[in-house]
Amino acid sequence: MSNPLILIPARMQATRLPGKPLADINGEPMIVHVWRRAVESGAGDVAVATDASEIAAAIEAAGGRAVMTSADHQTGSDRIKEAADILDPERHYDIIVNVQGDFPTLEPSAIAAAVKPLADPAVDIATLAGEITDEEEKVAPSVVKLIGSEIAPGHMRALYFTRATAPAGEGPLYHHVGLYAYRRAALDRFVSLPQSPLELREKLEQLRALEDGMRIDVMIIDHVPRGVDTPPDLDRARAILKAR
């Protein structure tokens, strides 16, 4: 039986939307909405990993758990690694789920889906993707595409991730969702690796794992949550959540 820990990395510094974890969405900070989605998933215990006391205070006021981490981390993966070690030095949690703190419209069921591929001991990391239906997204470099082989309906093994429009030819294209479930040992291994050539070229952290021979499986979901990076993104999230 697996024992997942869901961690939500959050920091105040954001170039296009400073202080976005505390941005108000219908009366609550965005980070609280994300925390609630994670709790509602029922996939495991939940905590927010942050270097900002304001974020920790917001989560604790909502009844959640926060852990303070270093301000020096370059990536969310590094932050959740430290948080996992602080919260669970005896390593009772064998799966660590990284849920981005700017996914307020994330469906709780998507978090639970991300853990499923790790039932196979050959899988190191699991993540999510959804079929692209918008023609503009198919060619947008900001939309990361999954290239994979189908293992079973709705379940693929990742071969590559790219900002290009790929694969070529007839067939669906898939929008990668940046939510990851790591086997605990795989997270340790991943953060210890240097940045890889393709990671630096595409600016995609997950390519470091693939270049090192780690296996990433992907569950295909119907709803692709959009991250909040700009004021228009924030307005869209407010509208979506108000309608629910």
Short mmCIF file of the C-alpha atoms (twelve columns), coordinates in Angstrom:
data_MODEL
# 
_entry.id   MODEL 
# 
loop_
_atom_site.group_PDB 
_atom_site.id 
_atom_site.type_symbol 
_atom_site.label_atom_id 
_atom_site.label_alt_id 
_atom_site.label_comp_id 
_atom_site.label_asym_id 
_atom_site.label_seq_id 
_atom_site.Cartn_x 
_atom_site.Cartn_y 
_atom_site.Cartn_z 
_atom_site.pdbx_PDB_model_num 
ATOM 1   C CA . MET A 1   0.000   0.000  0.000   1 
ATOM 2   C CA . SER A 2   1.321   3.431  -0.929  1 
ATOM 3   C CA . ASN A 3   1.357   6.348  1.486   1 
ATOM 4   C CA . PRO A 4   1.425   9.630  -0.484  1 
ATOM 5   C CA . LEU A 5   2.236   13.071 0.841   1 
ATOM 6   C CA . ILE A 6   0.901   15.972 -1.244  1 
ATOM 7   C CA . LEU A 7   3.111   19.048 -1.131  1 
ATOM 8   C CA . ILE A 8   2.273   22.428 -2.639  1 
ATOM 9   C CA . PRO A 9   5.341   24.644 -3.177  1 
ATOM 10  C CA . ALA A 10  4.587   28.370 -3.020  1 
ATOM 11  C CA . ARG A 11  6.658   31.548 -2.990  1 
ATOM 12  C CA . MET A 12  5.828   35.227 -3.188  1 
ATOM 13  C CA . GLN A 13  8.259   36.127 -5.992  1 
ATOM 14  C CA . ALA A 14  6.622   36.082 -9.423  1 
ATOM 15  C CA . THR A 15  7.679   38.342 -12.264 1 
ATOM 16  C CA . ARG A 16  4.296   38.769 -13.957 1 
ATOM 17  C CA . LEU A 17  2.051   38.543 -10.888 1 
ATOM 18  C CA . PRO A 18  3.972   39.345 -7.671  1 
ATOM 19  C CA . GLY A 19  2.514   37.852 -4.510  1 
ATOM 20  C CA . LYS A 20  0.167   35.622 -6.500  1 
ATOM 21  C CA . PRO A 21  -0.273  32.879 -3.848  1 
ATOM 22  C CA . LEU A 22  -2.177  35.444 -1.766  1 
ATOM 23  C CA . ALA A 23  -4.149  36.879 -4.692  1 
ATOM 24  C CA . ASP A 24  -7.820  37.016 -3.712  1 
ATOM 25  C CA . ILE A 25  -10.155 34.622 -5.499  1 
ATOM 26  C CA . ASN A 26  -13.731 35.054 -4.364  1 
ATOM 27  C CA . GLY A 27  -12.764 35.888 -0.786  1 
ATOM 28  C CA . GLU A 28  -9.867  33.487 -0.225  1 
ATOM 29  C CA . PRO A 29  -6.173  33.492 -1.210  1 
ATOM 30  C CA . MET A 30  -5.336  31.438 -4.285  1 
ATOM 31  C CA . ILE A 31  -3.041  29.127 -2.292  1 
ATOM 32  C CA . VAL A 32  -5.958  28.222 -0.018  1 
ATOM 33  C CA . HIS A 33  -8.044  27.203 -3.039  1 
ATOM 34  C CA . VAL A 34  -5.223  24.932 -4.231  1 
ATOM 35  C CA . TRP A 35  -4.819  23.465 -0.739  1 
ATOM 36  C CA . ARG A 36  -8.557  22.730 -0.611  1 
ATOM 37  C CA . ARG A 37  -8.434  20.935 -3.982  1 
ATOM 38  C CA . ALA A 38  -5.577  18.782 -2.689  1 
ATOM 39  C CA . VAL A 39  -7.423  17.901 0.517   1 
ATOM 40  C CA . GLU A 40  -10.590 17.083 -1.433  1 
ATOM 41  C CA . SER A 41  -8.644  14.638 -3.607  1 
ATOM 42  C CA . GLY A 42  -8.314  12.247 -0.675  1 
ATOM 43  C CA . ALA A 43  -5.020  11.070 -2.169  1 
ATOM 44  C CA . GLY A 44  -2.914  11.692 0.934   1 
ATOM 45  C CA . ASP A 45  -1.879  14.121 3.643   1 
ATOM 46  C CA . VAL A 46  -1.377  17.696 2.432   1 
ATOM 47  C CA . ALA A 47  1.027   20.504 3.340   1 
ATOM 48  C CA . VAL A 48  2.164   23.765 1.749   1 
ATOM 49  C CA . ALA A 49  5.938   24.263 1.429   1 
ATOM 50  C CA . THR A 50  6.935   27.922 1.434   1 
ATOM 51  C CA . ASP A 51  9.611   30.427 2.373   1 
ATOM 52  C CA . ALA A 52  7.058   33.160 3.125   1 
ATOM 53  C CA . SER A 53  5.498   33.566 6.554   1 
ATOM 54  C CA . GLU A 54  2.458   35.268 4.965   1 
ATOM 55  C CA . ILE A 55  1.675   32.161 2.917   1 
ATOM 56  C CA . ALA A 56  2.132   29.890 5.928   1 
ATOM 57  C CA . ALA A 57  -0.179  32.116 7.983   1 
ATOM 58  C CA . ALA A 58  -2.896  32.018 5.294   1 
ATOM 59  C CA . ILE A 59  -2.820  28.221 5.145   1 
ATOM 60  C CA . GLU A 60  -2.802  27.803 8.905   1 
ATOM 61  C CA . ALA A 61  -5.717  30.250 9.245   1 
ATOM 62  C CA . ALA A 62  -7.681  28.000 6.871   1 
ATOM 63  C CA . GLY A 63  -6.885  24.968 9.026   1 
ATOM 64  C CA . GLY A 64  -4.061  23.594 6.897   1 
ATOM 65  C CA . ARG A 65  -0.452  22.682 7.508   1 
ATOM 66  C CA . ALA A 66  2.530   24.678 6.267   1 
ATOM 67  C CA . VAL A 67  6.252   23.977 6.451   1 
ATOM 68  C CA . MET A 68  8.907   26.676 6.152   1 
ATOM 69  C CA . THR A 69  11.675  25.951 3.660   1 
ATOM 70  C CA . SER A 70  14.767  27.737 2.393   1 
ATOM 71  C CA . ALA A 71  14.427  30.839 0.248   1 
ATOM 72  C CA . ASP A 72  17.310  29.659 -1.947  1 
ATOM 73  C CA . HIS A 73  15.531  26.930 -3.926  1 
ATOM 74  C CA . GLN A 74  15.579  27.316 -7.707  1 
ATOM 75  C CA . THR A 75  12.679  24.915 -8.389  1 
ATOM 76  C CA . GLY A 76  9.554   23.572 -6.767  1 
ATOM 77  C CA . SER A 77  11.091  20.086 -6.852  1 
ATOM 78  C CA . ASP A 78  13.953  21.232 -4.633  1 
ATOM 79  C CA . ARG A 79  11.490  22.865 -2.251  1 
ATOM 80  C CA . ILE A 80  9.288   19.784 -1.871  1 
ATOM 81  C CA . LYS A 81  12.352  17.604 -1.328  1 
ATOM 82  C CA . GLU A 82  13.356  19.771 1.644   1 
ATOM 83  C CA . ALA A 83  9.770   19.869 2.926   1 
ATOM 84  C CA . ALA A 84  9.436   16.087 2.736   1 
ATOM 85  C CA . ASP A 85  12.663  15.632 4.670   1 
ATOM 86  C CA . ILE A 86  11.506  18.097 7.350   1 
ATOM 87  C CA . LEU A 87  8.031   16.634 7.732   1 
ATOM 88  C CA . ASP A 88  9.003   12.990 7.384   1 
ATOM 89  C CA . PRO A 89  12.629  12.305 8.310   1 
ATOM 90  C CA . GLU A 90  11.775  8.656  8.968   1 
ATOM 91  C CA . ARG A 91  10.402  8.334  5.410   1 
ATOM 92  C CA . HIS A 92  6.977   6.901  6.162   1 
ATOM 93  C CA . TYR A 93  5.661   8.575  3.017   1 
ATOM 94  C CA . ASP A 94  6.780   6.621  -0.051  1 
ATOM 95  C CA . ILE A 95  5.195   8.897  -2.695  1 
ATOM 96  C CA . ILE A 96  5.586   12.670 -2.866  1 
ATOM 97  C CA . VAL A 97  3.070   14.573 -5.009  1 
ATOM 98  C CA . ASN A 98  4.056   18.028 -6.259  1 
ATOM 99  C CA . VAL A 99  0.979   20.199 -6.886  1 
ATOM 100 C CA . GLN A 100 1.714   23.654 -8.260  1 
ATOM 101 C CA . GLY A 101 0.449   26.474 -6.067  1 
ATOM 102 C CA . ASP A 102 -1.018  28.368 -9.028  1 
ATOM 103 C CA . PHE A 103 -3.571  25.706 -10.074 1 
ATOM 104 C CA . PRO A 104 -6.723  26.939 -8.264  1 
ATOM 105 C CA . THR A 105 -9.068  25.352 -10.830 1 
ATOM 106 C CA . LEU A 106 -7.465  21.908 -10.551 1 
ATOM 107 C CA . GLU A 107 -9.960  19.075 -10.216 1 
ATOM 108 C CA . PRO A 108 -9.313  16.976 -7.076  1 
ATOM 109 C CA . SER A 109 -9.749  13.799 -9.130  1 
ATOM 110 C CA . ALA A 110 -6.700  14.756 -11.218 1 
ATOM 111 C CA . ILE A 111 -4.448  14.579 -8.153  1 
ATOM 112 C CA . ALA A 112 -5.709  11.104 -7.325  1 
ATOM 113 C CA . ALA A 113 -5.214  10.039 -10.962 1 
ATOM 114 C CA . ALA A 114 -1.570  11.132 -10.929 1 
ATOM 115 C CA . VAL A 115 -0.706  8.633  -8.211  1 
ATOM 116 C CA . LYS A 116 -2.122  5.585  -10.013 1 
ATOM 117 C CA . PRO A 117 0.822   4.746  -12.317 1 
ATOM 118 C CA . LEU A 118 3.122   4.343  -9.318  1 
ATOM 119 C CA . ALA A 119 1.336   1.094  -8.503  1 
ATOM 120 C CA . ASP A 120 3.791   -0.306 -11.076 1 
ATOM 121 C CA . PRO A 121 7.203   -0.497 -9.368  1 
ATOM 122 C CA . ALA A 122 8.916   0.139  -12.714 1 
ATOM 123 C CA . VAL A 123 7.513   3.688  -12.827 1 
ATOM 124 C CA . ASP A 124 9.624   6.408  -11.189 1 
ATOM 125 C CA . ILE A 125 7.461   9.478  -11.782 1 
ATOM 126 C CA . ALA A 126 3.850   9.997  -12.842 1 
ATOM 127 C CA . THR A 127 2.204   13.070 -14.306 1 
ATOM 128 C CA . LEU A 128 -0.851  14.232 -16.276 1 
ATOM 129 C CA . ALA A 129 -1.837  15.442 -19.736 1 
ATOM 130 C CA . GLY A 130 -4.984  16.312 -21.657 1 
ATOM 131 C CA . GLU A 131 -5.818  16.274 -25.352 1 
ATOM 132 C CA . ILE A 132 -5.406  19.640 -27.072 1 
ATOM 133 C CA . THR A 133 -8.578  20.835 -28.783 1 
ATOM 134 C CA . ASP A 134 -7.612  24.468 -29.444 1 
ATOM 135 C CA . GLU A 135 -5.728  24.963 -32.718 1 
ATOM 136 C CA . GLU A 136 -3.703  27.874 -31.287 1 
ATOM 137 C CA . GLU A 137 -2.468  25.718 -28.414 1 
ATOM 138 C CA . LYS A 138 -1.135  23.134 -30.848 1 
ATOM 139 C CA . VAL A 139 1.483   25.601 -32.081 1 
ATOM 140 C CA . ALA A 140 2.017   27.679 -28.924 1 
ATOM 141 C CA . PRO A 141 5.497   27.232 -27.367 1 
ATOM 142 C CA . SER A 142 3.971   28.044 -23.973 1 
ATOM 143 C CA . VAL A 143 1.946   24.817 -24.185 1 
ATOM 144 C CA . VAL A 144 4.179   21.846 -23.410 1 
ATOM 145 C CA . LYS A 145 3.336   18.752 -25.455 1 
ATOM 146 C CA . LEU A 146 3.650   15.148 -24.348 1 
ATOM 147 C CA . ILE A 147 4.970   12.573 -26.801 1 
ATOM 148 C CA . GLY A 148 4.209   9.113  -25.495 1 
ATOM 149 C CA . SER A 149 3.243   5.520  -26.163 1 
ATOM 150 C CA . GLU A 150 -0.129  4.233  -25.014 1 
ATOM 151 C CA . ILE A 151 0.077   1.489  -22.403 1 
ATOM 152 C CA . ALA A 152 -3.660  1.274  -21.763 1 
ATOM 153 C CA . PRO A 153 -6.626  3.556  -22.490 1 
ATOM 154 C CA . GLY A 154 -5.890  6.865  -20.793 1 
ATOM 155 C CA . HIS A 155 -2.396  5.765  -19.701 1 
ATOM 156 C CA . MET A 156 0.812   6.538  -21.590 1 
ATOM 157 C CA . ARG A 157 4.519   6.147  -21.117 1 
ATOM 158 C CA . ALA A 158 6.353   9.414  -21.756 1 
ATOM 159 C CA . LEU A 159 8.985   9.378  -24.471 1 
ATOM 160 C CA . TYR A 160 9.577   13.128 -24.613 1 
ATOM 161 C CA . PHE A 161 8.160   16.540 -23.732 1 
ATOM 162 C CA . THR A 162 8.544   19.530 -26.042 1 
ATOM 163 C CA . ARG A 163 7.428   23.088 -26.717 1 
ATOM 164 C CA . ALA A 164 7.305   22.283 -30.423 1 
ATOM 165 C CA . THR A 165 4.210   21.000 -32.221 1 
ATOM 166 C CA . ALA A 166 4.742   17.257 -31.996 1 
ATOM 167 C CA . PRO A 167 4.438   14.476 -32.902 1 
ATOM 168 C CA . ALA A 168 3.935   15.118 -36.620 1 
ATOM 169 C CA . GLY A 169 1.217   13.428 -38.654 1 
ATOM 170 C CA . GLU A 170 -2.390  12.580 -37.941 1 
ATOM 171 C CA . GLY A 171 -3.544  12.014 -34.400 1 
ATOM 172 C CA . PRO A 172 -4.103  13.826 -31.112 1 
ATOM 173 C CA . LEU A 173 -1.671  16.173 -29.420 1 
ATOM 174 C CA . TYR A 174 -1.455  16.260 -25.633 1 
ATOM 175 C CA . HIS A 175 -1.018  19.237 -23.313 1 
ATOM 176 C CA . HIS A 176 1.229   18.337 -20.391 1 
ATOM 177 C CA . VAL A 177 0.003   19.323 -16.930 1 
ATOM 178 C CA . GLY A 178 2.849   20.166 -14.543 1 
ATOM 179 C CA . LEU A 179 1.740   18.046 -11.604 1 
ATOM 180 C CA . TYR A 180 4.063   15.214 -10.571 1 
ATOM 181 C CA . ALA A 181 3.905   12.177 -8.307  1 
ATOM 182 C CA . TYR A 182 7.384   10.925 -7.413  1 
ATOM 183 C CA . ARG A 183 8.400   7.688  -5.845  1 
ATOM 184 C CA . ARG A 184 10.343  8.943  -2.810  1 
ATOM 185 C CA . ALA A 185 13.658  7.503  -4.024  1 
ATOM 186 C CA . ALA A 186 13.032  8.960  -7.484  1 
ATOM 187 C CA . LEU A 187 12.623  12.458 -6.030  1 
ATOM 188 C CA . ASP A 188 15.909  12.071 -4.153  1 
ATOM 189 C CA . ARG A 189 17.610  10.958 -7.350  1 
ATOM 190 C CA . PHE A 190 16.026  13.671 -9.491  1 
ATOM 191 C CA . VAL A 191 17.061  16.642 -7.338  1 
ATOM 192 C CA . SER A 192 20.612  15.282 -7.061  1 
ATOM 193 C CA . LEU A 193 21.086  15.325 -10.848 1 
ATOM 194 C CA . PRO A 194 22.668  18.268 -12.684 1 
ATOM 195 C CA . GLN A 195 20.544  20.073 -15.230 1 
ATOM 196 C CA . SER A 196 20.598  18.131 -18.497 1 
ATOM 197 C CA . PRO A 197 21.274  19.422 -22.024 1 
ATOM 198 C CA . LEU A 198 17.709  18.957 -23.260 1 
ATOM 199 C CA . GLU A 199 16.295  20.420 -20.059 1 
ATOM 200 C CA . LEU A 200 18.325  23.566 -20.639 1 
ATOM 201 C CA . ARG A 201 17.457  23.684 -24.329 1 
ATOM 202 C CA . GLU A 202 13.690  23.241 -23.949 1 
ATOM 203 C CA . LYS A 203 13.517  24.796 -20.457 1 
ATOM 204 C CA . LEU A 204 11.611  21.741 -19.231 1 
ATOM 205 C CA . GLU A 205 12.707  20.244 -15.930 1 
ATOM 206 C CA . GLN A 206 11.156  16.815 -16.556 1 
ATOM 207 C CA . LEU A 207 13.587  16.151 -19.413 1 
ATOM 208 C CA . ARG A 208 16.335  15.792 -16.813 1 
ATOM 209 C CA . ALA A 209 14.599  12.652 -15.566 1 
ATOM 210 C CA . LEU A 210 14.113  11.192 -19.041 1 
ATOM 211 C CA . GLU A 211 17.725  11.881 -20.016 1 
ATOM 212 C CA . ASP A 212 18.838  10.012 -16.906 1 
ATOM 213 C CA . GLY A 213 16.763  6.977  -17.891 1 
ATOM 214 C CA . MET A 214 13.956  7.457  -15.384 1 
ATOM 215 C CA . ARG A 215 10.499  6.253  -16.405 1 
ATOM 216 C CA . ILE A 216 7.645   8.754  -16.455 1 
ATOM 217 C CA . ASP A 217 4.082   7.527  -16.982 1 
ATOM 218 C CA . VAL A 218 1.194   9.851  -17.808 1 
ATOM 219 C CA . MET A 219 -2.513  9.682  -17.073 1 
ATOM 220 C CA . ILE A 220 -4.770  11.420 -19.588 1 
ATOM 221 C CA . ILE A 221 -7.409  13.631 -17.971 1 
ATOM 222 C CA . ASP A 222 -10.425 15.408 -19.471 1 
ATOM 223 C CA . HIS A 223 -9.889  18.761 -17.764 1 
ATOM 224 C CA . VAL A 224 -6.603  20.643 -18.211 1 
ATOM 225 C CA . PRO A 225 -6.145  23.193 -15.407 1 
ATOM 226 C CA . ARG A 226 -4.490  26.462 -16.357 1 
ATOM 227 C CA . GLY A 227 -1.844  28.034 -14.201 1 
ATOM 228 C CA . VAL A 228 -2.289  31.614 -13.004 1 
ATOM 229 C CA . ASP A 229 0.634   33.710 -14.262 1 
ATOM 230 C CA . THR A 230 -0.950  37.000 -15.313 1 
ATOM 231 C CA . PRO A 231 -3.834  39.286 -14.246 1 
ATOM 232 C CA . PRO A 232 -6.055  37.918 -17.077 1 
ATOM 233 C CA . ASP A 233 -5.320  34.367 -15.839 1 
ATOM 234 C CA . LEU A 234 -6.424  35.453 -12.373 1 
ATOM 235 C CA . ASP A 235 -9.669  36.930 -13.713 1 
ATOM 236 C CA . ARG A 236 -10.377 33.692 -15.571 1 
ATOM 237 C CA . ALA A 237 -9.785  31.612 -12.425 1 
ATOM 238 C CA . ARG A 238 -12.134 33.864 -10.458 1 
ATOM 239 C CA . ALA A 239 -14.846 33.398 -13.069 1 
ATOM 240 C CA . ILE A 240 -14.423 29.606 -13.200 1 
ATOM 241 C CA . LEU A 241 -14.538 29.158 -9.442  1 
ATOM 242 C CA . LYS A 242 -17.435 31.559 -9.025  1 
ATOM 243 C CA . ALA A 243 -19.445 29.455 -11.478 1 
ATOM 244 C CA . ARG A 244 -18.832 26.224 -9.572  1 
# 
